[in-house]
């Protein structure tokens, strides 16, 4: 129990406690206190920043370390890592190479198909050509009447055969007059003998000498331009030796002899 002290009384056992004088704190200078506060705050910030950096770096290293021990880095604009990007690029590159190879294979197959078609077409053309040659060989041979048969597009070839092999001027039997109409567009010089027969014997509009002179002019025109001279008798039968022959105008025997009027032969 504490002794009770009445006011104005002094306790026997109580002693006076020494009183400590509190010193008044000195006012710090403005510059020193500011710098201390600033340095304290800066230190705290730096500490916090260091801790944060340490945490982030440790977390990044922990999360992004690969099995091989290499560190993966993340791009700021995407969620893919550099290794994933490399893998995607590699896949894309492989896909492009595969597409190029597939395209080349398709082109090669297409080329093989075209070559096969061309080979088949060429083979067919050769077979048809062989058949045509066999048919021509049969046609070139004379029948029992000494007549060769041919189609219109081969008639010039047959004329050459008659000139060279037989040494004669061919007499073309054209009942439908297809060859006459065909020669109208080939620059052939025609001698219309039926017209001369009508003019000389029926109408008597010209004489035989005048007819031979006209025939001479036609012959000179054919020789000058190197054209084919076609003596078209139609359905008439003129006498080329007696009536329409002249040594100075139209020498029938020379005209009807192959190569007789050829400049190379002369």
PyMOL commands that set and color helices and strands:
alter all, ss='L'
color gray80, all
select helices_A, chain A and resi 30-64+82-140+152-166+178-183+193-202+208-225+252-255
alter helices_A, ss='H'
color red, helices_A
select strands_A, chain A and resi 189-192+229-232
alter strands_A, ss='S'
color yellow, strands_A
deselect
rebuild
show_as cartoon
